[in-house]
């Protein structure tokens, strides 16, 4: 037997917690009885109450809780290995969440436009695994590779500039982090989509792109913003961001850098527009990668056996509910 969700075994901590709660309840009950009068006399007045039956009910509850945790750990048996035809590409989407993405030269602002573009791209990627990386001065995997589009969109909705404490735009870190999210065994079926204004302040994005190319990844870049630029809101309160000399800060789209990054890996660059032309173009390129890369790989099938533990848990809870704490009087 194997376990699909080993992290759920942490739920076993609920057993000693429940046992401690039961002990505390019993201790409190004994203290209350002592305040009522002599324990032996109170015991005779409560003759129908059975401490043993109460203990049995609690033991049944703890046993049921134990089996529920085992069921949540997703027990299953490996049944067979089959060869299946691979029809998808692994796509890591890197989203710039730096403060410059709050520019309003594209409606409603650069970051919200990125989210709209990404939602459209996720809908168009059928059969592909999708992951999300958020980056500013640093880069983190926000959503690991998954076939669950709804989960990817849920992670996408949480993206904001507050997600990355270190400000800046480290495109090189975004590329390296996205590359590490792929399987190291394959040298194909990998795509990185970067949505940013291209105002890079750290590292060497072109060197990172060359490293990604060596790992078999193609990079597609989407420029968010305009070459004319946009003013930026201040982090707290109202107003426009200014530099130390008092001049207004303008954030401009760096199309040259984004074009060069895509060119290094054989990808394409496109600028986000009012419609979804950029998304359609990149989704089409990724679909062509899929057609080129059809192959067969091993897939392991499992037989789920959570019911082996869930059924006894249900029965134990049913008995525990039906059992009373009073002795039967004949």
Number of C-alpha atoms within 10 A of each C-alpha: 11 14 19 14 13 13 10 15 15 10 15 15 11 14 16 11 11 15 15 12 12 14 12 12 12 14 12 11 11 12 12 11 16 12 9 10 11 10 14 11 12 13 13 10 10 11 11 13 16 14 13 12 16 17 13 15 21 16 15 20 21 20 16 23 22 20 22 21 22 24 24 19 20 18 21 18 13 12 11 10 12 12 11 12 12 17 18 22 23 25 27 29 29 27 28 33 28 27 21 29 29 23 24 20 21 20 13 11 17 28 29 18 21 24 17 15 23 23 18 15 20 22 12 17 20 16 16 23 20 24 28 27 26 27 31 30 20 20 26 17 19 20 20 17 19 16 17 14 18 13 14 22 17 11 14 22 13 9 21 18 20 12 16 19 11 15 17 20 27 24 33 23 21 28 30 17 21 29 23 12 18 21 12 10 7 11 13 17 22 26 26 27 26 29 29 32 30 26 21 19 15 15 13 13 22 20 15 21 26 17 17 23 19 12 19 18 28 27 27 26 30 27 25 30 31 21 14 10 18 23 19 21 18 13 12 6 7 8 11 13 16 15 9 8 6 8 9 14 17 16 23 20 21 19 23 10 19 29 19 18 28 23 18 19 21 13 21 21 24 20 19 23 18 10 9 14 14 20 23 14 14 21 20 14 15 23 19 11 19 21 12 10 15 14 13 12 11 11 13 11 13 16 12 18 16 19 16 14 19 20 15 15 23 16 13 21 19 14 13 19 12 9 13 15 15 15 13 9 5 3
